[in-house]
């Protein structure tokens, strides 16, 4: 139950950040989580920030990033 509440709170936080244009304030995990949900007018800034973080991603982050890229290309 505790994990579920944390999951809900995190998702609400992420959804509220969908409308933010300063992606540098977000963690890499948050950026990966909102891939595919960013408004078209904010997509350039989002992709630029996310791509700048690829070299420093952990293996888990990179795996999730690549999975989300594949989902978007479908």
C-alpha positions in Angstrom: 0.0 0.0 0.0 2.8 2.4 0.9 4.5 1.7 -2.5 1.2 2.4 -4.3 0.8 5.7 -2.6 4.4 6.7 -3.4 3.7 5.7 -7.0 0.5 7.8 -7.2 2.3 10.8 -5.7 5.2 10.5 -8.1 2.9 10.3 -11.0 1.0 13.4 -9.9 4.3 15.2 -9.6 5.3 14.0 -13.1 2.0 15.1 -14.6 2.3 18.5 -13.1 5.8 18.8 -14.6 4.5 18.0 -18.1 3.5 21.6 -18.3 6.9 22.9 -17.1 9.3 24.1 -19.8 12.5 24.0 -17.7 13.5 20.4 -18.0 16.9 21.0 -16.5 15.2 21.0 -13.1 13.9 17.5 -13.5 15.8 14.3 -12.8 16.8 11.9 -15.5 14.3 9.4 -14.2 11.5 12.0 -14.5 12.5 12.9 -18.0 12.5 9.2 -19.1 9.1 8.7 -17.5 7.5 11.5 -19.4 8.9 10.6 -22.8 6.0 10.6 -25.3 3.8 12.9 -23.1 5.5 16.2 -23.7 3.6 18.8 -25.7 4.8 19.4 -29.3 5.8 23.0 -28.6 8.1 21.8 -25.8 9.5 18.8 -27.5 12.7 20.4 -28.8 13.8 21.6 -25.3 12.8 18.3 -23.8 14.7 16.2 -26.3 17.8 18.5 -26.1 17.9 18.1 -22.3 17.3 14.4 -22.4 20.0 13.8 -25.1 22.5 15.8 -23.1 22.1 13.3 -20.2 22.5 10.1 -22.2 26.3 9.9 -21.7 25.9 10.1 -17.9 22.9 7.7 -17.6 23.2 4.5 -15.4 22.6 1.2 -17.1 19.1 1.0 -15.7 18.3 4.5 -16.9 19.7 3.8 -20.3 17.7 0.6 -20.6 14.5 2.4 -19.7 15.4 5.2 -22.1 15.9 2.8 -25.0 12.7 0.9 -24.2 10.8 4.2 -24.3 12.4 5.2 -27.6 11.3 1.9 -29.1 7.7 2.5 -27.9 7.6 6.0 -29.4 8.8 4.7 -32.8 5.9 2.3 -33.1 
